[in-house]
Amino acid sequence: MNIEMKKTDAQKAVVLLSGGMDSCVCAAIARERHGARNISLLHAGYGQRTQERERRAFEGIADFYGVSQGQRLILQLDHFRAIGGSALTDAKIAVPENALGAAGHGSSIPVTYVPFRNAHFLSVAVSWAEAIHAEAVYIGAVAEDSSGYPDCRAEYYQVFQELVRVGTRPETEIKIETPVIALKKSEIIRRGIELGAPLHLTWSCYQNEDRACGVCDSCLLRLAAFAEAGVPDPIPYRLTASAHS
């Protein structure tokens, strides 16, 4: 009995699920690896412009996968709005439009970067994983085909893995999993389709909650990825012409 309990516990995984495309596919991968009953989903609102829409996306994906309420954790990290310094959390900083690929874009960290955000998310996820005896924390960070945020690089997670090792109980073993970090966005879409991930429930726009704007970096990256993958994007947009020009 005790042996079986330990075996079951060792299969558990915590998945950080923002409600976006990358985290949705990440959840699908975790589900395939650990089993539908062994994944717990964590969502963190942080005062971002589209936090209500992202939460609805999270709930929709969790419902799609049949994840029970007891295996969902929703947190509100309001200190990010107080800290500011990002177009996603500070209304005084405009979200850039049609800037992807523009001269000079990509040479510096975008204003949509939320300072050290992923460390906060990972810390909560590791705390929960240790409490429920999960063996892995999944995060849908993407480095190869993204906006270039410093906390989405592979080396960032390698260093955080060491922090987990020294900062948890000696018997705790939690692996930080980044299964889509080296994939292009179009490859993430194809992987999601292979796994039957509910991409139609995801939300990526940085600034709108009804119809995606189609002109922020996140929308442009998403639109380009779906075009490259050769499949239509299932969510509604206000504007799409600029994304394809």
N, C-alpha and C positions, 0 to 999 in steps of 0.2 A: 504493500500500500504506500509506504513512504517513498520507496524507489520510484513508483509510478508518478507520484506527486512531483518529485524532483524533476523527473523527465519532462512532465508537462510544463512546469515552470520554466525550464531551460529553453523551451520553444517560443516563449513569448517575445513580442517585439512592440516597441512604442514607435509610432510613426507621426512625425510632424506634418500636419496636413493644413496648409494655408487655404486650400480651395482652388489653387492654381493648377495649371496643366502639369507642371513638373512634379509637384507633390502628389497629385492624383496618380500618376504613373508609378511614382515611387511607392505609394500605398499598394498598388496592384502587384508590384514586384514582391513587396513584403508579404502580401497575402499568399502569393504563389509559393514563397519559400517557407513560411511558417504555418500556413493554414488559416482559414477564415476565422476560426474561434480563438486564435492566439495573437491577433493584432489589436492593439489599443491605439486610438487616434487622439492626438493632442492638437488643439487649435489655440492660437494666441492672437487676440486683437491687441493692437498697440497704438490706437489713435490714428490709424491711417485713413486716408480719404474714403476708401471703399470698404471699410471694415464690416459694415452691415451686410454688404453684398458677398464679401468673402466668407462671412460666417454662414450665410445661406448656402453657399457652395459647399462648405464643409459638411453641413447637416445633410445636404442632398447626397453627397458622395457616401457619407457614413450610412445613410438609409439604404442606398443602393447596395452596399456591401453587407447590410444586415448587422452592422455593429451595434451592440446593445448600448443603452445609456450608461451602464456601469463601466463600459470600456471606452467612454468618451470623456475627455477633459477639456473644458473651455476656460481660458484665462484671459484677463484683461490687464495688460501691462501699460498703464496710463503714463508711466514716467517718461516714455518716449516722446509723447506730445509736449511734456514740460521741458524736456531736454532740447527738443527742436533740432535744427541743423539739417533737415531733410525736407524735400518738396512733398514727400508722402505724409508727413506729420505736421508741417508748418504751413498754414494757409498763406503766409506772406511770401513763400517761395513758390514760384510758378512751376508746374510740371512742363518740361520741354516738349514741344510738339514738332513732328517731322524733323527731328534732329539726328536720327540714326543714319549714319553714313555721311553726315555733313562734315565739312572741313573742320578739323580740330576735335571732332567728337570721337571719343575713345582714347584720346591722349591723356585724359584726366578722369578722376572718379566722378560719375554723374551726380547731380544734385538730388537724385532719387535714392541714393545710398543712405540707409539709416545707420548711423554710427554704431558699429559693433553689435548690431541687432541679433545676429545668429548665435552669438555666445549666450545671450539671455535665453533664447529659445532652447538651445541645447542644454543649458543648465537645468531648466525646468524639466525637460524630457528625461535627463539622466536621473534627476531626483525621483521622478515617477517610476522610471524603469527599475531603480534600485528598490523602491518600496514594494513593487509588485513582482520582484524577482524576474524581470525580463532580461534577456541576454543581448538585445540589440536596440539601438535607436536609429531610425531611418530619417534622413533628411534629403529633400529633393534639390539640393544645390547643383547648379550647372556652371561650369567654368569655361567650356570650349566655345559656346555660342550664346553669349549672354551680354549683360550690360557692363561687365568687368568689375563687379563688386569685390573688394578684397576678402570679404568673409565667405566667398564662394569658391575659393581656390583649394585644391587638394591638400596643399601643405598646411592650410589652416586646420583641417580636420585631423591631419596626422598629429599636429601639436595638441589639439583638444583631446585626442585619444589618450595621450600621456597624462593629461590633467585628470581624466576620468580614472585612470589606473591609480594615481597617487591620492586622489581625493575621495575615494569610496572605501567601503569595508574591504579588508584583505581578501575575503572570499567572493567579493563581487566581481563579476566579469561581464562587462557591457561593451559591445563593439559598436562604434559609430559607423554606420553604413551609408555610403553615398553612391547608390547604384547608377545614377544618371549623370554624374559629374563630368565625365569625359565625352558624353554624347552630344551630337548636334541636336538642335530642337526638332528637326524633321525626323531624326532617328528616335527621339523620345515619343513622338506622335506614332510612328510605326510600331514601336514596342507597345505602346498603350493600346493600339488597335489589336495587336496580336493577343493581348491579355484581356481584351474586352473591357478596358477601362472606360468609365463614363465621362468622356471628354466633353460631352454636351452639357454637363453639369458644372464645369470648371469656369473660373473667372480670372482674367489676367490684367484687365485694364487698371491703370493707376489712378484714374480720376473720375470715372463715371460709374454709376450703380444701376442704371436702367439699360442703356445700350452702350457697348464698349465704344470708346472714342475713336479708335482706329488710327490715332496719330501719336500717341505716347510711345516711348521706346518699347514697353512691354507688348502693346498691341502690334507694333510693327514687327517685332521679333516673332510673335505668334503667327501673324498673317503670312509672313515670309516662309515660316516653317511648314505651315499647312500647304502652301503653294508648292514648296519643294517636295513635300511628301506626296503630292498629287491627290489630296483629298480636301473636300470643302470644310471650312471651319464652321462648326455647328452653332456658334453663338452669334447674336445680332450685333451689328456695328452701325454707328452713325455715319462714319466716313471710312472708305477703304481705298479710294483712288490713289491717295498719297502713298499708301503702304506698298502699292504694286508698281509705282513709277520708278 
